[in-house]
């Protein structure tokens, strides 16, 4: 039975290998049908077709054909069955790459110097990438990795030119490695498993974070993000609005969204007021998509003042009650002593 089990396992393994063996390679014929857009060649001396769109062709291997089309500037291989795209490295003037909706498992083709140096936008969304790896693409400004299986980013360690980074629908539990991006302006990290923003370091121009639908329960503090003005925390697990008190250091924060968090649901119509009480040092303009008016700010100030007065009175009352109880005990002791 052991031998039979082994034979079945080998057959299964062989079947998987056969299934994974490329069946539909990119050919010159397919390429010729999918070329468009005439443009000047890089040296300016002639013209060539510079755009290639090979979508929904069930292509599972790029092969050697692509390298003869060196003048390509824009390539889309979206909605195929590609597991690797290393042949893209042979296109020296590429500006835009879309390889979304494939079976790609790694992004290691982007870690070599002097390759794809003009590439500006990369879309690898809806693939099977497991790690945000280092990228050496000198002019990259938009990277889309939405809907992959990325659980680690620690090795990434930043990028000089990147302005937009999309990591929605992945498996990140922390932000380690999302750092050292002097030009990053927008970070999309919704629908991950984040519990903290720790790791977001040296992002001086970051203006927008969408962290909707994560596992953030409290924000006692937040890394220094001097330009951040928009933060979406919708559908996180913040039990009380007071849990966002650590955002006080975001001096330029203008837009905060806490819709569908337990704390905002509990506060109901008062959620805007509660945020203004907790973060009264900020100049928020919109809370939960609702404009903040001068009246809102004044109401929150008055409410906070009344709460402080009430707390102080409660404290004094507690002290009085404690003193009276202590006095009563002393009297009882004295009367016992007299009786004795």
Secondary structure, 3 states (H helix, E strand, C coil): CHHHHHHHHHHHHHHHHHHHCCCCECCHHHHHHHEEEEEECCCCCCEEEEEEECCCCCCCECCCHHHHCCCCCEEECCCCCCCCCHHHHHCCCCCEEECCCCCCCCCHHHCCCCCCCCCCEEECCCCCCCECCCCCCCCCCEEECCCCCCCECCCCCCCCCCCEEECCCCCCCCCCCCCCCCCCCEEECCCCCCCCCCCCCCCCCCCEEECCCCCCCCCCCCCCCCCCCEEECCCCCCCCHHHHHHHHHCCCCCEEECCCCHHHHHHHHHHHHHHHHHCCCCCCCEECCEECCHHHHHHHHHHHHHHHHHHHHHHHHHHHHHHHHHHHHHHHHHHHHHHC
